[in-house]
Amino acid sequence: LAVALGSSRVYSGDDSGEIIVWNIRDGSIFERIGVFEGVTNTEAGIMEVPRGPEWPEVVGGFESAIHSMAVSDDGCILVVSQGDHLVQVLDTSEGKQIRRLNGHSGRVHCVTASADGRRALSASHDGTVRLWDVFSKTCIAAFTSDRAMYCCAMSPDLQTILSGEGGSGKVHFLRLVESKQE
C-alpha cells in the first residue's frame, strides 16, 4: 500500500501485477492499472501519477506480483517493486517507462520514494540497499550486508536510511555523509 500525503488516493498491488487506485475517503476504486508500455515481469517501477480523476489509456502490462510500493508526498511519483532486480521509472500520464535503474543482482523486496520524488531507495536479496537519483538514473549511495535486505526507509532530510535484514532481524541505521575526495 502507498498513500500520498494530503491525497485522496491509495495505491495497492496484487499477485497479477495490477495496481489499484482507491479513493481514501469512501473506499471506491478510482482506477485499475494493469497496463504500461515497456514494463515486463523483471522490473520494479516508479510512475508519475496524474492529477485528475481520469487515467489515460495505456498498453503493455505488469506481468508479475507487486511486492512493494511507495508514493512521493505530492502524489506524483509512485515506486513499485515487482520483486526482481530492476527498478523502473514510469509516467502514468503517458503510460510509458521514463527511467530504469539497474544495479541490484538479486530480487528487490522493498522500495520507497523521497518526499519530492527525486530519490528512490531499494532493498534487495543481494544484501544491498541502494539510494538512487531518479533523474540521472545513478546509484548515489549503497550499503552492503552479509544477509538479504527486506525493508528500507529514509528520513525526510535523506540523511538517515533504515534497512532490515532477513533472518537476523537486525535493523541498520545508516547516516549519509559527504565523501571527501583528496
Biotite code that builds the C-alpha atoms (Angstrom):
import biotite.structure as struc

atoms = struc.array([
    struc.Atom([0.000, 0.000, 0.000], chain_id="A", res_id=1, res_name="LEU", atom_name="CA", element="C"),
    struc.Atom([1.061, 3.560, -0.672], chain_id="A", res_id=2, res_name="ALA", atom_name="CA", element="C"),
    struc.Atom([-0.629, 6.821, 0.328], chain_id="A", res_id=3, res_name="VAL", atom_name="CA", element="C"),
    struc.Atom([0.415, 10.306, -0.756], chain_id="A", res_id=4, res_name="ALA", atom_name="CA", element="C"),
    struc.Atom([0.450, 12.982, 1.934], chain_id="A", res_id=5, res_name="LEU", atom_name="CA", element="C"),
    struc.Atom([-2.760, 15.007, 1.630], chain_id="A", res_id=6, res_name="GLY", atom_name="CA", element="C"),
    struc.Atom([-4.000, 12.930, -1.305], chain_id="A", res_id=7, res_name="SER", atom_name="CA", element="C"),
    struc.Atom([-7.337, 11.216, -1.702], chain_id="A", res_id=8, res_name="SER", atom_name="CA", element="C"),
    struc.Atom([-5.653, 8.240, -3.408], chain_id="A", res_id=9, res_name="ARG", atom_name="CA", element="C"),
    struc.Atom([-4.321, 4.967, -2.030], chain_id="A", res_id=10, res_name="VAL", atom_name="CA", element="C"),
    struc.Atom([-2.369, 2.561, -4.252], chain_id="A", res_id=11, res_name="TYR", atom_name="CA", element="C"),
    struc.Atom([-2.353, -1.206, -3.838], chain_id="A", res_id=12, res_name="SER", atom_name="CA", element="C"),
    struc.Atom([-0.942, -4.054, -5.885], chain_id="A", res_id=13, res_name="GLY", atom_name="CA", element="C"),
    struc.Atom([-1.795, -7.704, -6.299], chain_id="A", res_id=14, res_name="ASP", atom_name="CA", element="C"),
    struc.Atom([-0.324, -11.025, -7.446], chain_id="A", res_id=15, res_name="ASP", atom_name="CA", element="C"),
    struc.Atom([-1.280, -10.373, -11.068], chain_id="A", res_id=16, res_name="SER", atom_name="CA", element="C"),
    struc.Atom([0.774, -7.182, -11.132], chain_id="A", res_id=17, res_name="GLY", atom_name="CA", element="C"),
    struc.Atom([-2.293, -4.957, -11.322], chain_id="A", res_id=18, res_name="GLU", atom_name="CA", element="C"),
    struc.Atom([-2.196, -1.665, -9.430], chain_id="A", res_id=19, res_name="ILE", atom_name="CA", element="C"),
    struc.Atom([-5.488, -0.473, -7.971], chain_id="A", res_id=20, res_name="ILE", atom_name="CA", element="C"),
    struc.Atom([-6.046, 3.205, -7.146], chain_id="A", res_id=21, res_name="VAL", atom_name="CA", element="C"),
    struc.Atom([-8.569, 3.673, -4.333], chain_id="A", res_id=22, res_name="TRP", atom_name="CA", element="C"),
    struc.Atom([-10.443, 6.715, -3.047], chain_id="A", res_id=23, res_name="ASN", atom_name="CA", element="C"),
    struc.Atom([-9.293, 7.026, 0.580], chain_id="A", res_id=24, res_name="ILE", atom_name="CA", element="C"),
    struc.Atom([-12.463, 8.897, 1.546], chain_id="A", res_id=25, res_name="ARG", atom_name="CA", element="C"),
    struc.Atom([-15.057, 6.269, 0.605], chain_id="A", res_id=26, res_name="ASP", atom_name="CA", element="C"),
    struc.Atom([-13.131, 3.145, -0.411], chain_id="A", res_id=27, res_name="GLY", atom_name="CA", element="C"),
    struc.Atom([-14.298, 3.251, -4.016], chain_id="A", res_id=28, res_name="SER", atom_name="CA", element="C"),
    struc.Atom([-11.943, 2.368, -6.861], chain_id="A", res_id=29, res_name="ILE", atom_name="CA", element="C"),
    struc.Atom([-10.664, 5.285, -8.946], chain_id="A", res_id=30, res_name="PHE", atom_name="CA", element="C"),
    struc.Atom([-8.938, 3.040, -11.453], chain_id="A", res_id=31, res_name="GLU", atom_name="CA", element="C"),
    struc.Atom([-7.335, -0.331, -12.053], chain_id="A", res_id=32, res_name="ARG", atom_name="CA", element="C"),
    struc.Atom([-3.929, -0.112, -13.702], chain_id="A", res_id=33, res_name="ILE", atom_name="CA", element="C"),
    struc.Atom([-2.501, -3.222, -15.254], chain_id="A", res_id=34, res_name="GLY", atom_name="CA", element="C"),
    struc.Atom([-1.096, -1.693, -18.324], chain_id="A", res_id=35, res_name="VAL", atom_name="CA", element="C"),
    struc.Atom([2.120, 0.159, -19.002], chain_id="A", res_id=36, res_name="PHE", atom_name="CA", element="C"),
    struc.Atom([4.017, 0.121, -22.250], chain_id="A", res_id=37, res_name="GLU", atom_name="CA", element="C"),
    struc.Atom([7.504, -1.323, -21.877], chain_id="A", res_id=38, res_name="GLY", atom_name="CA", element="C"),
    struc.Atom([7.065, -2.922, -18.441], chain_id="A", res_id=39, res_name="VAL", atom_name="CA", element="C"),
    struc.Atom([7.948, -6.593, -18.085], chain_id="A", res_id=40, res_name="THR", atom_name="CA", element="C"),
    struc.Atom([7.913, -9.138, -15.304], chain_id="A", res_id=41, res_name="ASN", atom_name="CA", element="C"),
    struc.Atom([11.559, -8.485, -14.396], chain_id="A", res_id=42, res_name="THR", atom_name="CA", element="C"),
    struc.Atom([11.164, -4.888, -13.352], chain_id="A", res_id=43, res_name="GLU", atom_name="CA", element="C"),
    struc.Atom([10.149, -2.633, -10.493], chain_id="A", res_id=44, res_name="ALA", atom_name="CA", element="C"),
    struc.Atom([8.952, 0.826, -11.266], chain_id="A", res_id=45, res_name="GLY", atom_name="CA", element="C"),
    struc.Atom([8.312, 4.422, -10.418], chain_id="A", res_id=46, res_name="ILE", atom_name="CA", element="C"),
    struc.Atom([5.479, 6.152, -12.171], chain_id="A", res_id=47, res_name="MET", atom_name="CA", element="C"),
    struc.Atom([4.134, 9.678, -12.201], chain_id="A", res_id=48, res_name="GLU", atom_name="CA", element="C"),
    struc.Atom([0.540, 9.831, -11.065], chain_id="A", res_id=49, res_name="VAL", atom_name="CA", element="C"),
    struc.Atom([-1.926, 12.013, -12.988], chain_id="A", res_id=50, res_name="PRO", atom_name="CA", element="C"),
    struc.Atom([-3.605, 14.784, -11.018], chain_id="A", res_id=51, res_name="ARG", atom_name="CA", element="C"),
    struc.Atom([-7.098, 14.408, -12.471], chain_id="A", res_id=52, res_name="GLY", atom_name="CA", element="C"),
    struc.Atom([-9.771, 11.794, -11.783], chain_id="A", res_id=53, res_name="PRO", atom_name="CA", element="C"),
    struc.Atom([-9.265, 10.068, -15.142], chain_id="A", res_id=54, res_name="GLU", atom_name="CA", element="C"),
    struc.Atom([-6.380, 7.736, -16.017], chain_id="A", res_id=55, res_name="TRP", atom_name="CA", element="C"),
    struc.Atom([-5.091, 7.660, -19.586], chain_id="A", res_id=56, res_name="PRO", atom_name="CA", element="C"),
    struc.Atom([-5.491, 4.559, -21.723], chain_id="A", res_id=57, res_name="GLU", atom_name="CA", element="C"),
    struc.Atom([-2.173, 2.741, -21.870], chain_id="A", res_id=58, res_name="VAL", atom_name="CA", element="C"),
    struc.Atom([-0.813, -0.522, -23.298], chain_id="A", res_id=59, res_name="VAL", atom_name="CA", element="C"),
    struc.Atom([1.561, -3.243, -22.053], chain_id="A", res_id=60, res_name="GLY", atom_name="CA", element="C"),
    struc.Atom([1.391, -4.649, -18.513], chain_id="A", res_id=61, res_name="GLY", atom_name="CA", element="C"),
    struc.Atom([2.866, -5.693, -15.208], chain_id="A", res_id=62, res_name="PHE", atom_name="CA", element="C"),
    struc.Atom([3.329, -9.431, -15.556], chain_id="A", res_id=63, res_name="GLU", atom_name="CA", element="C"),
    struc.Atom([4.358, -10.366, -12.006], chain_id="A", res_id=64, res_name="SER", atom_name="CA", element="C"),
    struc.Atom([3.184, -9.704, -8.479], chain_id="A", res_id=65, res_name="ALA", atom_name="CA", element="C"),
    struc.Atom([3.584, -6.307, -6.865], chain_id="A", res_id=66, res_name="ILE", atom_name="CA", element="C"),
    struc.Atom([5.875, -6.703, -3.827], chain_id="A", res_id=67, res_name="HIS", atom_name="CA", element="C"),
    struc.Atom([6.277, -3.156, -2.527], chain_id="A", res_id=68, res_name="SER", atom_name="CA", element="C"),
    struc.Atom([5.206, 0.374, -3.340], chain_id="A", res_id=69, res_name="MET", atom_name="CA", element="C"),
    struc.Atom([5.565, 3.912, -2.035], chain_id="A", res_id=70, res_name="ALA", atom_name="CA", element="C"),
    struc.Atom([4.469, 7.325, -3.237], chain_id="A", res_id=71, res_name="VAL", atom_name="CA", element="C"),
    struc.Atom([6.090, 10.766, -3.000], chain_id="A", res_id=72, res_name="SER", atom_name="CA", element="C"),
    struc.Atom([4.385, 13.288, -0.731], chain_id="A", res_id=73, res_name="ASP", atom_name="CA", element="C"),
    struc.Atom([2.999, 15.251, -3.665], chain_id="A", res_id=74, res_name="ASP", atom_name="CA", element="C"),
    struc.Atom([1.469, 12.085, -5.115], chain_id="A", res_id=75, res_name="GLY", atom_name="CA", element="C"),
    struc.Atom([3.321, 12.432, -8.418], chain_id="A", res_id=76, res_name="CYS", atom_name="CA", element="C"),
    struc.Atom([5.826, 9.581, -8.103], chain_id="A", res_id=77, res_name="ILE", atom_name="CA", element="C"),
    struc.Atom([4.832, 6.009, -7.269], chain_id="A", res_id=78, res_name="LEU", atom_name="CA", element="C"),
    struc.Atom([7.623, 3.495, -6.643], chain_id="A", res_id=79, res_name="VAL", atom_name="CA", element="C"),
    struc.Atom([6.682, -0.112, -7.396], chain_id="A", res_id=80, res_name="VAL", atom_name="CA", element="C"),
    struc.Atom([8.713, -3.267, -6.807], chain_id="A", res_id=81, res_name="SER", atom_name="CA", element="C"),
    struc.Atom([7.799, -6.495, -8.517], chain_id="A", res_id=82, res_name="GLN", atom_name="CA", element="C"),
    struc.Atom([10.479, -8.437, -6.694], chain_id="A", res_id=83, res_name="GLY", atom_name="CA", element="C"),
    struc.Atom([13.051, -8.693, -9.465], chain_id="A", res_id=84, res_name="ASP", atom_name="CA", element="C"),
    struc.Atom([16.404, -6.922, -9.824], chain_id="A", res_id=85, res_name="HIS", atom_name="CA", element="C"),
    struc.Atom([15.488, -3.742, -11.717], chain_id="A", res_id=86, res_name="LEU", atom_name="CA", element="C"),
    struc.Atom([13.829, -0.512, -10.622], chain_id="A", res_id=87, res_name="VAL", atom_name="CA", element="C"),
    struc.Atom([11.840, 1.339, -13.284], chain_id="A", res_id=88, res_name="GLN", atom_name="CA", element="C"),
    struc.Atom([10.501, 4.857, -13.546], chain_id="A", res_id=89, res_name="VAL", atom_name="CA", element="C"),
    struc.Atom([7.129, 5.094, -15.244], chain_id="A", res_id=90, res_name="LEU", atom_name="CA", element="C"),
    struc.Atom([4.995, 8.071, -16.239], chain_id="A", res_id=91, res_name="ASP", atom_name="CA", element="C"),
    struc.Atom([1.334, 7.127, -15.886], chain_id="A", res_id=92, res_name="THR", atom_name="CA", element="C"),
    struc.Atom([0.106, 10.268, -17.622], chain_id="A", res_id=93, res_name="SER", atom_name="CA", element="C"),
    struc.Atom([1.702, 8.918, -20.808], chain_id="A", res_id=94, res_name="GLU", atom_name="CA", element="C"),
    struc.Atom([1.744, 5.236, -19.874], chain_id="A", res_id=95, res_name="GLY", atom_name="CA", element="C"),
    struc.Atom([5.449, 4.931, -20.674], chain_id="A", res_id=96, res_name="LYS", atom_name="CA", element="C"),
    struc.Atom([8.606, 3.929, -18.881], chain_id="A", res_id=97, res_name="GLN", atom_name="CA", element="C"),
    struc.Atom([10.779, 7.005, -18.409], chain_id="A", res_id=98, res_name="ILE", atom_name="CA", element="C"),
    struc.Atom([13.638, 5.544, -16.337], chain_id="A", res_id=99, res_name="ARG", atom_name="CA", element="C"),
    struc.Atom([15.200, 2.179, -15.496], chain_id="A", res_id=100, res_name="ARG", atom_name="CA", element="C"),
    struc.Atom([17.521, 1.892, -12.515], chain_id="A", res_id=101, res_name="LEU", atom_name="CA", element="C"),
    struc.Atom([19.874, -1.072, -12.719], chain_id="A", res_id=102, res_name="ASN", atom_name="CA", element="C"),
    struc.Atom([22.330, -2.169, -10.046], chain_id="A", res_id=103, res_name="GLY", atom_name="CA", element="C"),
    struc.Atom([20.893, -4.960, -7.931], chain_id="A", res_id=104, res_name="HIS", atom_name="CA", element="C"),
    struc.Atom([21.890, -8.551, -8.644], chain_id="A", res_id=105, res_name="SER", atom_name="CA", element="C"),
    struc.Atom([19.039, -10.029, -6.601], chain_id="A", res_id=106, res_name="GLY", atom_name="CA", element="C"),
    struc.Atom([15.330, -9.645, -6.086], chain_id="A", res_id=107, res_name="ARG", atom_name="CA", element="C"),
    struc.Atom([14.199, -6.188, -4.908], chain_id="A", res_id=108, res_name="VAL", atom_name="CA", element="C"),
    struc.Atom([11.985, -6.689, -1.846], chain_id="A", res_id=109, res_name="HIS", atom_name="CA", element="C"),
    struc.Atom([11.240, -3.097, -0.874], chain_id="A", res_id=110, res_name="CYS", atom_name="CA", element="C"),
    struc.Atom([11.249, 0.362, -2.433], chain_id="A", res_id=111, res_name="VAL", atom_name="CA", element="C"),
    struc.Atom([10.437, 3.840, -1.183], chain_id="A", res_id=112, res_name="THR", atom_name="CA", element="C"),
    struc.Atom([10.470, 7.355, -2.619], chain_id="A", res_id=113, res_name="ALA", atom_name="CA", element="C"),
    struc.Atom([11.650, 10.659, -1.191], chain_id="A", res_id=114, res_name="SER", atom_name="CA", element="C"),
    struc.Atom([9.053, 13.315, -0.472], chain_id="A", res_id=115, res_name="ALA", atom_name="CA", element="C"),
    struc.Atom([9.927, 15.183, -3.670], chain_id="A", res_id=116, res_name="ASP", atom_name="CA", element="C"),
    struc.Atom([10.217, 12.040, -5.806], chain_id="A", res_id=117, res_name="GLY", atom_name="CA", element="C"),
    struc.Atom([13.804, 12.790, -6.854], chain_id="A", res_id=118, res_name="ARG", atom_name="CA", element="C"),
    struc.Atom([15.279, 9.894, -4.860], chain_id="A", res_id=119, res_name="ARG", atom_name="CA", element="C"),
    struc.Atom([14.331, 6.237, -4.597], chain_id="A", res_id=120, res_name="ALA", atom_name="CA", element="C"),
    struc.Atom([15.587, 3.681, -2.107], chain_id="A", res_id=121, res_name="LEU", atom_name="CA", element="C"),
    struc.Atom([15.606, -0.073, -2.748], chain_id="A", res_id=122, res_name="SER", atom_name="CA", element="C"),
    struc.Atom([16.388, -3.114, -0.578], chain_id="A", res_id=123, res_name="ALA", atom_name="CA", element="C"),
    struc.Atom([17.414, -6.350, -2.250], chain_id="A", res_id=124, res_name="SER", atom_name="CA", element="C"),
    struc.Atom([18.010, -10.037, -1.662], chain_id="A", res_id=125, res_name="HIS", atom_name="CA", element="C"),
    struc.Atom([21.580, -9.395, -2.868], chain_id="A", res_id=126, res_name="ASP", atom_name="CA", element="C"),
    struc.Atom([22.264, -7.811, 0.551], chain_id="A", res_id=127, res_name="GLY", atom_name="CA", element="C"),
    struc.Atom([22.337, -4.215, -0.691], chain_id="A", res_id=128, res_name="THR", atom_name="CA", element="C"),
    struc.Atom([20.304, -1.104, -0.039], chain_id="A", res_id=129, res_name="VAL", atom_name="CA", element="C"),
    struc.Atom([20.712, 1.482, -2.794], chain_id="A", res_id=130, res_name="ARG", atom_name="CA", element="C"),
    struc.Atom([19.844, 5.172, -2.883], chain_id="A", res_id=131, res_name="LEU", atom_name="CA", element="C"),
    struc.Atom([19.077, 6.324, -6.419], chain_id="A", res_id=132, res_name="TRP", atom_name="CA", element="C"),
    struc.Atom([18.960, 9.671, -8.166], chain_id="A", res_id=133, res_name="ASP", atom_name="CA", element="C"),
    struc.Atom([15.813, 9.034, -10.196], chain_id="A", res_id=134, res_name="VAL", atom_name="CA", element="C"),
    struc.Atom([16.516, 11.551, -12.937], chain_id="A", res_id=135, res_name="PHE", atom_name="CA", element="C"),
    struc.Atom([20.182, 10.762, -13.613], chain_id="A", res_id=136, res_name="SER", atom_name="CA", element="C"),
    struc.Atom([19.490, 7.010, -13.149], chain_id="A", res_id=137, res_name="LYS", atom_name="CA", element="C"),
    struc.Atom([22.538, 6.612, -10.887], chain_id="A", res_id=138, res_name="THR", atom_name="CA", element="C"),
    struc.Atom([23.084, 4.879, -7.587], chain_id="A", res_id=139, res_name="CYS", atom_name="CA", element="C"),
    struc.Atom([24.412, 7.639, -5.334], chain_id="A", res_id=140, res_name="ILE", atom_name="CA", element="C"),
    struc.Atom([24.937, 5.502, -2.216], chain_id="A", res_id=141, res_name="ALA", atom_name="CA", element="C"),
    struc.Atom([24.934, 1.804, -1.368], chain_id="A", res_id=142, res_name="ALA", atom_name="CA", element="C"),
    struc.Atom([25.124, -0.250, 1.806], chain_id="A", res_id=143, res_name="PHE", atom_name="CA", element="C"),
    struc.Atom([26.090, -3.925, 1.710], chain_id="A", res_id=144, res_name="THR", atom_name="CA", element="C"),
    struc.Atom([25.197, -6.521, 4.316], chain_id="A", res_id=145, res_name="SER", atom_name="CA", element="C"),
    struc.Atom([26.044, -10.202, 4.522], chain_id="A", res_id=146, res_name="ASP", atom_name="CA", element="C"),
    struc.Atom([22.304, -11.002, 4.539], chain_id="A", res_id=147, res_name="ARG", atom_name="CA", element="C"),
    struc.Atom([19.353, -10.258, 2.294], chain_id="A", res_id=148, res_name="ALA", atom_name="CA", element="C"),
    struc.Atom([17.753, -6.857, 2.907], chain_id="A", res_id=149, res_name="MET", atom_name="CA", element="C"),
    struc.Atom([13.965, -6.958, 3.114], chain_id="A", res_id=150, res_name="TYR", atom_name="CA", element="C"),
    struc.Atom([12.869, -3.455, 4.048], chain_id="A", res_id=151, res_name="CYS", atom_name="CA", element="C"),
    struc.Atom([14.057, 0.138, 3.845], chain_id="A", res_id=152, res_name="CYS", atom_name="CA", element="C"),
    struc.Atom([13.021, 3.663, 4.776], chain_id="A", res_id=153, res_name="ALA", atom_name="CA", element="C"),
    struc.Atom([14.581, 7.126, 4.680], chain_id="A", res_id=154, res_name="MET", atom_name="CA", element="C"),
    struc.Atom([14.269, 10.232, 6.793], chain_id="A", res_id=155, res_name="SER", atom_name="CA", element="C"),
    struc.Atom([12.665, 13.314, 5.230], chain_id="A", res_id=156, res_name="PRO", atom_name="CA", element="C"),
    struc.Atom([16.079, 15.053, 5.042], chain_id="A", res_id=157, res_name="ASP", atom_name="CA", element="C"),
    struc.Atom([17.541, 11.976, 3.244], chain_id="A", res_id=158, res_name="LEU", atom_name="CA", element="C"),
    struc.Atom([20.399, 11.823, 5.750], chain_id="A", res_id=159, res_name="GLN", atom_name="CA", element="C"),
    struc.Atom([19.301, 8.685, 7.599], chain_id="A", res_id=160, res_name="THR", atom_name="CA", element="C"),
    struc.Atom([18.459, 5.379, 5.953], chain_id="A", res_id=161, res_name="ILE", atom_name="CA", element="C"),
    struc.Atom([16.998, 2.408, 7.790], chain_id="A", res_id=162, res_name="LEU", atom_name="CA", element="C"),
    struc.Atom([17.154, -1.132, 6.489], chain_id="A", res_id=163, res_name="SER", atom_name="CA", element="C"),
    struc.Atom([16.099, -4.503, 7.826], chain_id="A", res_id=164, res_name="GLY", atom_name="CA", element="C"),
    struc.Atom([17.902, -7.815, 7.327], chain_id="A", res_id=165, res_name="GLU", atom_name="CA", element="C"),
    struc.Atom([16.214, -11.105, 6.664], chain_id="A", res_id=166, res_name="GLY", atom_name="CA", element="C"),
    struc.Atom([16.933, -13.930, 9.076], chain_id="A", res_id=167, res_name="GLY", atom_name="CA", element="C"),
    struc.Atom([18.765, -11.966, 11.779], chain_id="A", res_id=168, res_name="SER", atom_name="CA", element="C"),
    struc.Atom([16.109, -9.327, 12.423], chain_id="A", res_id=169, res_name="GLY", atom_name="CA", element="C"),
    struc.Atom([18.796, -6.617, 12.546], chain_id="A", res_id=170, res_name="LYS", atom_name="CA", element="C"),
    struc.Atom([17.799, -3.059, 11.706], chain_id="A", res_id=171, res_name="VAL", atom_name="CA", element="C"),
    struc.Atom([20.601, -0.877, 10.334], chain_id="A", res_id=172, res_name="HIS", atom_name="CA", element="C"),
    struc.Atom([20.587, 2.866, 10.986], chain_id="A", res_id=173, res_name="PHE", atom_name="CA", element="C"),
    struc.Atom([22.766, 4.430, 8.291], chain_id="A", res_id=174, res_name="LEU", atom_name="CA", element="C"),
    struc.Atom([23.830, 8.070, 8.156], chain_id="A", res_id=175, res_name="ARG", atom_name="CA", element="C"),
    struc.Atom([24.733, 9.575, 4.787], chain_id="A", res_id=176, res_name="LEU", atom_name="CA", element="C"),
    struc.Atom([27.819, 11.766, 4.817], chain_id="A", res_id=177, res_name="VAL", atom_name="CA", element="C"),
    struc.Atom([29.599, 13.630, 2.060], chain_id="A", res_id=178, res_name="GLU", atom_name="CA", element="C"),
    struc.Atom([32.645, 11.822, 0.789], chain_id="A", res_id=179, res_name="SER", atom_name="CA", element="C"),
    struc.Atom([35.803, 13.935, 0.961], chain_id="A", res_id=180, res_name="LYS", atom_name="CA", element="C"),
    struc.Atom([37.993, 13.188, -2.008], chain_id="A", res_id=181, res_name="GLN", atom_name="CA", element="C"),
    struc.Atom([41.530, 14.467, -1.999], chain_id="A", res_id=182, res_name="GLU", atom_name="CA", element="C"),
])
